[in-house]
């Protein structure tokens, strides 16, 4: 398996043998499982305040001849808070109980719930190799010269992507729902994933392009290599990233 290496002018300079990590069989079920684990572990805990809806004094006696009692009033046995009174005559509204105005929820979401899932180390690595295989077979892999990692300006990155036929114009999608009124009206279509060998200047330059993501080769996972669980994502690798993947035998079982 070979891939062409392009320079900053968009011209082919040589061919490169791809690492063995791209040779695994494409298994989208395994990829889906790995993506589910990643998304579950990234979930932010949420839930109601434990005492929400319980801040009232709604004690109401049901015994006869008790002051401020509801005996013989012909009303249900719902906890009630007093809104006004005239002598021994009271006006109540329901409180505390589920189904009453301002009352608590019956079974609210709990912030202490654990959403974390686990996946075996070998299974996770195989999912990454399977995703790399899907990228190779179903989409286009572009390999760039190591000089690409030294670029500092977004306009330079945009120029070389245009020469390589990659989309550089932002494709906007208007979201449905309430998010439009909360500053989240626009969502950008995902473009290629840029994989670099490590911390370099081009990281900030690529992040300024809407839809593009950049990641260190050691931080690859099944989620960033796929779109919507099953669809492989087009990738742009630097030559140094592939060399590092081969040298350190990343995501393989029998590491030397």
C-alpha positions in Angstrom: 0.0 0.0 0.0 1.5 3.2 -1.2 0.5 6.9 -1.0 1.8 9.9 -2.9 3.6 12.6 -1.0 2.9 16.2 -2.1 5.0 19.4 -1.5 3.7 22.8 -0.6 3.1 23.6 -4.3 0.7 20.7 -4.5 3.0 18.6 -6.7 3.8 15.0 -6.2 7.5 14.5 -5.1 7.6 10.8 -4.2 5.6 7.7 -3.0 5.6 6.4 0.5 4.8 2.9 1.9 2.0 3.2 4.4 2.4 1.6 7.8 0.8 -1.8 8.6 -1.8 -0.1 10.7 -3.8 0.6 7.5 -3.9 -3.1 6.6 -6.6 -4.3 9.1 -10.1 -5.3 8.0 -12.8 -2.6 8.1 -15.2 -3.5 11.0 -17.7 -0.7 11.6 -19.4 -2.5 14.5 -16.1 -2.4 16.4 -15.7 1.3 15.5 -19.2 2.1 16.6 -18.5 0.5 20.0 -15.3 2.5 20.5 -17.0 5.7 19.4 -19.9 5.0 21.9 -17.4 4.6 24.7 -15.6 7.9 23.8 -18.9 9.8 23.6 -20.1 8.4 26.9 -16.9 9.3 28.7 -17.2 12.9 27.4 -20.7 13.4 28.7 -21.1 16.1 31.2 -22.9 15.1 34.4 -26.3 16.8 34.7 -29.2 16.7 37.1 -31.5 18.7 39.3 -30.7 20.3 42.6 -31.5 17.7 45.3 -33.9 20.0 47.1 -35.5 21.5 44.0 -39.2 22.0 44.6 -38.9 21.2 48.3 -38.4 24.7 49.6 -42.0 25.2 50.9 -43.5 24.8 54.3 -46.5 22.7 53.1 -47.3 20.8 56.3 -51.1 20.4 56.5 -53.0 18.6 59.2 -55.7 16.0 58.3 -57.0 15.7 61.9 -60.4 17.2 63.0 -60.5 20.4 65.0 -56.8 21.2 64.2 -56.0 24.8 63.4 -55.0 25.2 59.8 -56.3 21.7 59.0 -57.8 20.3 55.9 -60.2 17.9 57.6 -63.7 18.0 56.1 -62.7 20.5 53.3 -63.4 18.1 50.5 -59.9 18.4 49.0 -57.3 15.8 48.2 -54.5 14.9 50.5 -51.8 16.8 48.6 -49.3 18.8 50.6 -50.3 22.4 50.3 -48.9 25.8 51.1 -50.9 28.7 52.4 -51.4 31.6 50.0 -53.7 33.8 52.2 -56.0 33.4 55.2 -59.0 35.2 56.7 -59.4 34.2 60.3 -59.6 30.4 60.2 -60.3 30.3 56.5 -57.3 29.4 54.3 -56.6 29.3 50.6 -54.1 26.7 49.7 -52.3 25.5 46.5 -50.5 22.2 46.0 -46.8 22.1 46.7 -43.9 19.6 47.0 -45.7 16.7 45.3 -45.0 15.8 41.7 -47.7 17.2 39.4 -48.2 20.4 41.4 -47.1 23.9 40.4 -43.6 24.4 41.7 -43.4 20.9 43.1 -40.5 18.5 42.7 -40.1 16.1 39.8 -41.0 12.4 40.5 -37.8 10.9 39.1 -35.4 13.7 38.1 -32.0 13.1 36.5 -29.3 12.6 39.1 -26.0 14.4 38.7 -24.2 11.5 40.5 -25.1 9.0 37.8 -22.0 7.5 36.2 -22.0 7.5 32.4 -18.5 6.1 31.9 -18.0 3.0 29.8 -15.0 0.8 29.4 -13.3 -0.8 26.5 -10.4 -3.3 26.3 -7.1 -1.9 25.3 -6.7 -4.3 22.4 -10.2 -3.7 21.3 -9.6 0.1 21.3 -6.4 -0.3 19.3 -8.1 -2.6 16.8 -10.9 -0.1 16.3 -8.4 2.6 15.5 -6.7 0.4 12.9 -10.1 -0.5 11.5 -11.0 3.2 11.1 -7.6 3.8 9.4 -8.4 1.0 7.0 -11.8 2.5 6.3 -10.2 5.9 5.6 -7.8 4.3 3.1 -10.5 2.2 1.3 -13.5 4.6 1.2 -11.9 8.0 1.0 -8.8 9.8 0.0 -5.6 9.9 2.0 -3.2 12.8 1.3 0.3 12.8 2.5 2.2 16.2 2.8 5.8 17.0 3.1 7.1 17.7 6.6 7.5 21.4 5.7 3.8 21.7 6.0 4.1 21.5 9.8 6.2 24.7 9.8 3.4 26.9 8.2 2.2 29.7 10.5 -0.4 31.5 8.4 -3.9 30.2 7.7 -3.8 31.7 4.2 -0.8 29.5 3.4 -2.7 26.4 4.6 -5.7 27.5 2.6 -3.6 27.9 -0.5 -2.1 24.4 -0.4 -5.5 22.8 0.4 -7.0 24.5 -2.7 -4.1 23.2 -4.8 -4.9 19.7 -3.6 -8.6 20.0 -4.3 -9.8 20.1 -0.7 -12.7 22.3 0.2 -11.6 25.5 2.0 -14.9 27.4 1.9 -17.1 27.0 5.0 -20.3 25.1 4.4 -22.8 26.3 6.9 -25.8 24.4 8.1 -28.5 26.2 10.1 -29.5 24.1 13.1 -33.1 23.4 14.1 -34.5 24.0 17.5 -33.9 26.5 20.3 -30.2 26.7 19.7 -30.7 29.3 17.0 -31.7 31.9 19.7 -28.8 30.9 22.0 -25.8 31.7 19.8 -25.6 28.2 18.3 -27.5 28.8 15.0 -24.7 27.8 12.6 -22.9 24.4 12.4 -20.1 23.9 9.9 -19.8 20.8 7.8 -16.9 18.6 8.7 -13.9 18.7 6.4 -10.7 16.6 6.4 -8.8 15.6 9.5 -5.2 16.9 9.6 -2.8 14.5 11.4 0.6 15.9 12.5 3.6 14.3 14.2 3.4 16.5 17.3 3.2 20.1 18.6 4.0 22.4 15.6 3.1 25.8 14.1 0.5 24.6 11.7 -1.9 23.5 14.5 -3.2 27.0 15.1 -3.3 27.8 11.4 -5.5 24.8 10.6 -7.9 25.5 13.5 -8.8 28.8 12.0 -10.4 26.9 9.0 -14.0 26.0 9.8 -14.7 22.3 9.6 -11.1 21.2 9.8 -9.7 19.4 12.9 -6.0 18.8 13.6 -4.7 16.1 15.9 -1.4 14.6 17.0 -0.8 11.1 15.6 -0.5 9.7 19.1 -3.9 11.1 20.0 -5.8 9.4 17.2 -9.0 7.6 18.1 -12.0 6.0 16.4 -14.2 9.1 16.9 -12.0 11.6 15.1 -11.4 9.2 12.2 -15.1 8.7 11.5 -18.2 10.8 10.7 -21.6 9.7 12.1 -20.1 6.4 13.5 -19.9 4.6 10.2 -18.7 7.0 7.6 -14.8 7.2 7.3 -13.4 10.7 7.3 -10.9 12.0 4.7 -7.5 12.6 6.2 -4.4 14.6 5.5 -1.3 13.1 7.1 2.1 14.6 7.3 5.1 12.5 6.3 6.4 12.8 9.8 3.2 11.5 11.3 3.3 8.3 9.3 7.0 7.8 10.0 6.2 8.2 13.8 3.3 5.8 13.5 5.6 3.2 11.9 8.6 3.8 14.2 6.7 3.6 17.5 4.3 0.9 16.2 1.3 2.9 17.4 -2.0 1.1 17.9 -0.5 -2.4 17.3 -0.7 -5.4 19.7 2.9 -6.6 19.4 4.8 -3.4 20.1 8.6 -3.8 20.0 
